[in-house]
Amino acid sequence: MSAERFVIGIDLGTTYSAAAWAMMSDKKVQVERNWPTSGQMVGTKVPTEIAYPINSKGNSSLSWGYDISPRDRKVQWFKLGLETNELAPTLPQGMDVTDVACDYLKLLHEHVMTTISRRSGSAIMQNARFDYVLTVPAIWSDLAKNRTRIAATKAGLGGENSNLELLSEPESAAIYSLKTIENILTRIKVGDKIVVCDAGGGTVDLVAYDLKQIEPTLQVIECTTGTGDFCGGSFIDREFDKLFRARMGPAYEELSVVHRQHVIKNFETCKLAFRDDVGREIFYVNVPTVNNVPHAGVMGGEFEISRDQMRQLFDPVIRQILELIEEQVNMAKKDTGSVNAILLVGGFGESEYLYMRVKFWADTQGIEVLQPRDAATAVVQGAVLKGMEPKVGPNKTQVARRARLSYGVPTKEEFVEGRHLEVDAEYDEHTGKKLARNQIRWFIRINQLVSDDEIIRYKFCRRFKHLTYWEDSLVSSTLPIPPTRIDENVHKHCTIRSDLTHLDLRRDFQRERRILGLSTFYSAEYDLTVSLKNNNLNLSLSYGGNQYGVGDVKFETLS
């Protein structure tokens, strides 16, 4: 009997996370619903929150999700800190956001493994292989994706006998919706163009796809580069919290921390159900332990919010999402023609009011709006479906993606009068030739279509007297046409460090003599290879038939 293989999908959200899994022997996707709890109501998602007791030592002292005590110091919104320090929360002393993400993922992973063991049996688990697909926002930088990968690997996702893949959230949702939901499959066809809008707690991601084939395997092409912003449903929660504090006044301070948190949780339920119906002018949010605070609009323990106030909470975020949708639709129209449908997914994608506002705008454009069932878990279920696909061959989903950046390598070229600037001129210490430094050889250009299987390879030559670690830098640019030399529009993106010091200098490299003089040096022609599998940058160096530098890539923080 062959060993069982499990695929585990994890959707690490800003405010809520989800997990799902499947055994390859039956391919039935199981969404985790049985979260640890201290008595709260639970659902298909668990709060992306972790608490550090003041004297915590090791994971045994940590609590997370629904199981957090109000006495513990809770960390929220740490996911956004993986991308930008501006949105990072206050962290425990001595920790960075990658540490917190690692702790949370470790606890979530341990819980999922316990569930799988309970459902499948310990005998199957002993020799089983576990592969992981972790979803990330489409707008995330390579640095943020690398931080996520580091946190996940340290948390036990991936390793010696397993594989870890990162997959963009809207792509994952598209895979789930287009492969499994019949009422969507009956409303779209090959040749249609759809915009996937993944509206979550902290981010909204959009990608437009051209459907080349739906069955038997899904084949899509990105019409445009993905777009998005930090404008999810939790920003509405923050505005509600400001309103609640202001209206409660001194009475707010009398509420315990846990009761304040319950008020926010109660508002979240109200938020998803809000439709802006003309017949309903007042909405109610339960306030624990409080009966009447007349000046705040709390009567019988219910905080009253008018329909107009609800719109004021929603509309700044809704407007931002509509602007993003319109931008993506216009980009798709410009490049490939009209858009047929908008697919609303994600936790906030289940919002009735968001659906109504998007549909109102889309109707004026002749675009259908689709809100699939299980919109909140479409991302994590799509991750499992993607993980179960074969790695190669005709039966895997084929996605050609648009590069978000131009990627290149700084290089030196033989100096050509009239083409190169004199300020870039220098003479090669080994050959004596006049060279132009600060030039760039671009591997991939922004908006270029790149498939998963595509490996881009360029040859370079290095000259040296002594064998040391080799470092090669990758640069990037967001300009539509990247410059040919380094300037203020070119940013250092990452550095790959390759260890070839175990090779023999005389045996493995070409020995050369300088044109003038008796000194000798060595040269090596090598390849730098770049791929964008699942829109994740992979970089390696090839020399003498061997690969170097894999996994030893340092990404830069842009100022």
Buried (B, 14 or more C-beta within 10 A) or exposed (E): EEEBBBBBBBBBBBBBBBBBBBBBEEEEBBBBBEBBEEEBEBEBBBBBBBBBEEEBEEEEEBBBBBBBEBEBEBBBBBBBBBBBEEBBBEBBEEBBBBBBBBBBBBBBBEBBBEBBBEEBEEEBBEEBEBBBBBBBBBBBBBBBBBBBBBBBBBBBBBEEEBBBBBBBBBBBBBBBBBBBBEEBBEEBEEEBBBBBBBBBBBBBBBBBBBBBEBEEBBBBBBBBBBBBBBBBBBBBBEBBBEBBBEBBEEBBEEBEEBBBBBBBBBBBEBBBEBEBEEEEEEBBBBBBEBEEBEEBBBEEBBBBBEBEBBEEBBBEBBEBBBEBBBEBBEBBBEBBEEBBBBBBBBBBBBBBBBBBBBBEBBEEBEBBBBBBEBBBBBBBBBBBBBBBBEEEEEEBBBBBBBBBBBBBBBBBBEBEEEEBEEEBEEEBEBBEEBBBBBBBBBBBBBBBEBBBEBBBEBEBEBBBEEBEEBEBBBBBBEEEEBBBBBEEEBBBBBBBBBEBEEBEBEEBBEEEEBEEEEEEBBBBEBBBBBBBBBBBBBBBBBBEEEEBBEEBBEBBEEE
